[in-house]
Amino acid sequence: MAKNIWSVLCRMNLIDEESKKVSLIDVIEKVTIRQADLDQEASRAGRTTEELVAEGFAFPLQMQLVTFWTRSKPDIPETTEVRLRLLSPTGKILSDANVSLSLEDHRNSRPVLRLPGGLYAGSGIYHFVISKRDKGMKRFVKQAEVPLEIVIEDIPSPWLTGPPKEEEKEGSE
């Protein structure tokens, strides 16, 4: 009965070769999609923005879901089946994957799921649900849930607004 100790969504992870310590870079809790980017994506897809939002879409954002598992009994090797689901804010399953996790040769494991982008199905809080099913068990048991808030905001592009004007610089000092 392997145990999930922690699960974190981040941009990337680095593992020190000598110490085997992991560093999680840019932990992700919230993603803001600019309205202008959304409008551009809708135009590129030949849809209105409203249609694109209603249908859902993928957006480019490299993410990694890093998890840490350990054996339930340190000296007894084991294997378990892990399921990862991505749920929309309404609870709809957007993605579902199962993998085998082996703790036969090592007590601990840090599997990393690399995500090339996200799925948008409405503003709100999405959940990565991590479950496991041990040998001989019929059902998966939830081990962790990692939230991710996705919102659309009307944020101006830094390229459109340009650098601050001289009078704005002087007023801030």
C-alpha positions as a Markdown table, in Angstrom:
| # | Residue | x | y | z |
|---|---|---|---|---|
| 1 | Met | 0.0 | 0.0 | 0.0 |
| 2 | Ala | 2.2 | 2.8 | -1.3 |
| 3 | Lys | 1.7 | 6.2 | 0.2 |
| 4 | Asn | 1.6 | 9.5 | -1.7 |
| 5 | Ile | 3.4 | 12.0 | 0.6 |
| 6 | Trp | 3.1 | 15.2 | -1.6 |
| 7 | Ser | 2.1 | 16.3 | -5.0 |
| 8 | Val | 2.9 | 19.8 | -6.5 |
| 9 | Leu | 2.2 | 21.5 | -9.8 |
| 10 | Cys | 5.1 | 23.6 | -11.0 |
| 11 | Arg | 6.8 | 24.9 | -14.2 |
| 12 | Met | 9.8 | 22.5 | -13.8 |
| 13 | Asn | 11.8 | 20.5 | -11.3 |
| 14 | Leu | 15.5 | 20.1 | -10.9 |
| 15 | Ile | 17.3 | 17.2 | -9.3 |
| 16 | Asp | 20.8 | 17.6 | -7.9 |
| 17 | Glu | 22.8 | 14.6 | -9.2 |
| 18 | Glu | 24.9 | 14.3 | -6.1 |
| 19 | Ser | 22.4 | 14.7 | -3.3 |
| 20 | Lys | 19.3 | 13.6 | -5.2 |
| 21 | Lys | 17.4 | 16.6 | -3.7 |
| 22 | Val | 14.6 | 18.1 | -5.8 |
| 23 | Ser | 13.9 | 21.7 | -6.4 |
| 24 | Leu | 10.4 | 22.7 | -7.6 |
| 25 | Ile | 10.6 | 25.8 | -9.8 |
| 26 | Asp | 7.7 | 28.2 | -10.1 |
| 27 | Val | 4.9 | 26.4 | -8.2 |
| 28 | Ile | 1.7 | 27.0 | -10.1 |
| 29 | Glu | -1.5 | 27.8 | -8.2 |
| 30 | Lys | -3.2 | 30.1 | -10.6 |
| 31 | Val | -3.2 | 30.7 | -14.4 |
| 32 | Thr | -4.4 | 34.0 | -15.9 |
| 33 | Ile | -5.3 | 34.0 | -19.6 |
| 34 | Arg | -5.4 | 37.4 | -21.2 |
| 35 | Gln | -8.6 | 38.3 | -22.9 |
| 36 | Ala | -6.7 | 39.5 | -25.9 |
| 37 | Asp | -5.0 | 36.2 | -26.3 |
| 38 | Leu | -8.3 | 34.4 | -26.0 |
| 39 | Asp | -9.8 | 36.6 | -28.7 |
| 40 | Gln | -6.8 | 36.0 | -31.0 |
| 41 | Glu | -7.1 | 32.2 | -30.4 |
| 42 | Ala | -10.8 | 32.3 | -31.3 |
| 43 | Ser | -10.1 | 34.2 | -34.4 |
| 44 | Arg | -7.4 | 31.8 | -35.4 |
| 45 | Ala | -9.9 | 28.9 | -34.8 |
| 46 | Gly | -12.6 | 30.6 | -36.9 |
| 47 | Arg | -14.9 | 30.9 | -33.9 |
| 48 | Thr | -16.3 | 33.6 | -31.7 |
| 49 | Thr | -14.7 | 34.0 | -28.3 |
| 50 | Glu | -17.9 | 32.8 | -26.7 |
| 51 | Glu | -18.0 | 29.7 | -28.8 |
| 52 | Leu | -14.3 | 28.9 | -28.0 |
| 53 | Val | -14.9 | 29.3 | -24.3 |
| 54 | Ala | -18.1 | 27.2 | -24.4 |
| 55 | Glu | -16.3 | 24.4 | -26.3 |
| 56 | Gly | -13.1 | 24.5 | -24.3 |
| 57 | Phe | -9.6 | 24.8 | -25.6 |
| 58 | Ala | -6.0 | 23.9 | -24.9 |
| 59 | Phe | -3.5 | 26.6 | -24.0 |
| 60 | Pro | 0.3 | 26.4 | -24.1 |
| 61 | Leu | 1.8 | 26.4 | -20.6 |
| 62 | Gln | 4.5 | 23.9 | -19.7 |
| 63 | Met | 3.7 | 22.4 | -16.4 |
| 64 | Gln | 4.9 | 19.4 | -14.4 |
| 65 | Leu | 2.9 | 17.5 | -11.7 |
| 66 | Val | 5.6 | 16.2 | -9.4 |
| 67 | Thr | 4.6 | 13.6 | -6.8 |
| 68 | Phe | 6.5 | 11.8 | -4.1 |
| 69 | Trp | 5.6 | 8.2 | -3.1 |
| 70 | Thr | 7.0 | 5.9 | -0.5 |
| 71 | Arg | 6.5 | 2.3 | 0.5 |
| 72 | Ser | 4.0 | 1.7 | 3.3 |
| 73 | Lys | 6.5 | -0.7 | 4.9 |
| 74 | Pro | 10.1 | 0.5 | 4.2 |
| 75 | Asp | 11.6 | -3.0 | 3.7 |
| 76 | Ile | 8.8 | -4.6 | 1.6 |
| 77 | Pro | 8.9 | -3.9 | -2.1 |
| 78 | Glu | 5.6 | -3.1 | -3.8 |
| 79 | Thr | 3.8 | -1.9 | -6.9 |
| 80 | Thr | 0.6 | 0.0 | -7.2 |
| 81 | Glu | -1.5 | 1.5 | -10.0 |
| 82 | Val | -1.8 | 5.3 | -10.0 |
| 83 | Arg | -4.6 | 7.2 | -11.7 |
| 84 | Leu | -4.4 | 10.9 | -12.5 |
| 85 | Arg | -7.6 | 12.8 | -13.4 |
| 86 | Leu | -8.0 | 16.4 | -14.3 |
| 87 | Leu | -11.4 | 17.7 | -13.3 |
| 88 | Ser | -13.0 | 20.9 | -14.6 |
| 89 | Pro | -14.6 | 23.4 | -12.2 |
| 90 | Thr | -17.9 | 21.7 | -12.8 |
| 91 | Gly | -16.4 | 18.2 | -11.9 |
| 92 | Lys | -16.3 | 17.0 | -15.5 |
| 93 | Ile | -13.4 | 14.6 | -16.3 |
| 94 | Leu | -11.1 | 16.3 | -18.8 |
| 95 | Ser | -8.3 | 13.9 | -18.7 |
| 96 | Asp | -7.8 | 10.4 | -17.3 |
| 97 | Ala | -4.6 | 8.3 | -17.2 |
| 98 | Asn | -3.4 | 5.2 | -15.3 |
| 99 | Val | 0.2 | 4.2 | -14.8 |
| 100 | Ser | 2.0 | 1.5 | -12.8 |
| 101 | Leu | 4.2 | 2.8 | -10.0 |
| 102 | Ser | 7.0 | 0.4 | -8.9 |
| 103 | Leu | 8.6 | 0.7 | -5.5 |
| 104 | Glu | 10.3 | -2.7 | -6.0 |
| 105 | Asp | 13.9 | -1.5 | -6.3 |
| 106 | His | 13.7 | 1.8 | -4.3 |
| 107 | Arg | 11.8 | 2.8 | -1.2 |
| 108 | Asn | 10.8 | 6.2 | -2.7 |
| 109 | Ser | 9.8 | 7.4 | -6.1 |
| 110 | Arg | 9.2 | 10.9 | -7.5 |
| 111 | Pro | 7.3 | 10.4 | -10.8 |
| 112 | Val | 6.8 | 13.5 | -12.9 |
| 113 | Leu | 4.0 | 14.1 | -15.3 |
| 114 | Arg | 5.0 | 16.6 | -17.9 |
| 115 | Leu | 2.1 | 18.6 | -19.3 |
| 116 | Pro | 2.7 | 20.6 | -22.5 |
| 117 | Gly | -0.4 | 22.8 | -21.8 |
| 118 | Gly | -3.6 | 23.1 | -20.0 |
| 119 | Leu | -7.2 | 22.5 | -20.9 |
| 120 | Tyr | -9.7 | 25.3 | -20.4 |
| 121 | Ala | -13.4 | 24.5 | -19.8 |
| 122 | Gly | -14.4 | 27.7 | -18.0 |
| 123 | Ser | -13.0 | 29.9 | -15.3 |
| 124 | Gly | -12.7 | 28.4 | -11.9 |
| 125 | Ile | -10.8 | 25.9 | -9.9 |
| 126 | Tyr | -9.6 | 22.7 | -11.6 |
| 127 | His | -8.4 | 19.7 | -9.7 |
| 128 | Phe | -5.7 | 17.1 | -10.5 |
| 129 | Val | -6.9 | 14.1 | -8.5 |
| 130 | Ile | -4.3 | 11.4 | -7.8 |
| 131 | Ser | -5.6 | 8.0 | -6.8 |
| 132 | Lys | -4.1 | 4.6 | -6.3 |
| 133 | Arg | -5.3 | 1.0 | -6.5 |
| 134 | Asp | -3.2 | -1.7 | -4.8 |
| 135 | Lys | -3.0 | -5.3 | -6.0 |
| 136 | Gly | -6.2 | -7.2 | -5.4 |
| 137 | Met | -8.3 | -4.0 | -4.9 |
| 138 | Lys | -11.2 | -3.2 | -7.2 |
| 139 | Arg | -11.4 | 0.5 | -6.6 |
| 140 | Phe | -9.1 | 3.5 | -6.7 |
| 141 | Val | -8.6 | 5.4 | -3.5 |
| 142 | Lys | -7.9 | 9.2 | -3.6 |
| 143 | Gln | -4.5 | 10.1 | -2.3 |
| 144 | Ala | -4.2 | 13.8 | -3.2 |
| 145 | Glu | -5.9 | 16.6 | -4.9 |
| 146 | Val | -4.0 | 19.5 | -6.4 |
| 147 | Pro | -6.0 | 22.6 | -7.2 |
| 148 | Leu | -5.4 | 25.0 | -10.1 |
| 149 | Glu | -7.3 | 28.2 | -10.6 |
| 150 | Ile | -7.8 | 29.4 | -14.2 |
| 151 | Val | -9.2 | 32.8 | -14.9 |
| 152 | Ile | -9.6 | 35.1 | -17.9 |
| 153 | Glu | -8.8 | 38.8 | -17.3 |
| 154 | Asp | -8.6 | 41.9 | -19.5 |
| 155 | Ile | -4.9 | 42.5 | -18.8 |
| 156 | Pro | -3.2 | 44.9 | -21.3 |
| 157 | Ser | -0.2 | 43.5 | -23.2 |
| 158 | Pro | 3.1 | 45.1 | -22.0 |
| 159 | Trp | 3.9 | 45.6 | -25.7 |
| 160 | Leu | 0.8 | 47.7 | -26.2 |
| 161 | Thr | 1.2 | 49.9 | -23.2 |
| 162 | Gly | 4.9 | 50.5 | -23.6 |
| 163 | Pro | 7.4 | 51.8 | -21.0 |
| 164 | Pro | 6.1 | 54.3 | -18.4 |
| 165 | Lys | 6.1 | 57.9 | -19.6 |
| 166 | Glu | 8.6 | 60.4 | -18.0 |
| 167 | Glu | 5.9 | 62.1 | -15.9 |
| 168 | Glu | 4.8 | 58.7 | -14.6 |
| 169 | Lys | 8.4 | 57.9 | -13.6 |
| 170 | Glu | 8.9 | 61.2 | -11.8 |
| 171 | Gly | 5.5 | 60.9 | -9.9 |
| 172 | Ser | 6.5 | 57.5 | -8.4 |
| 173 | Glu | 9.7 | 58.6 | -6.8 |
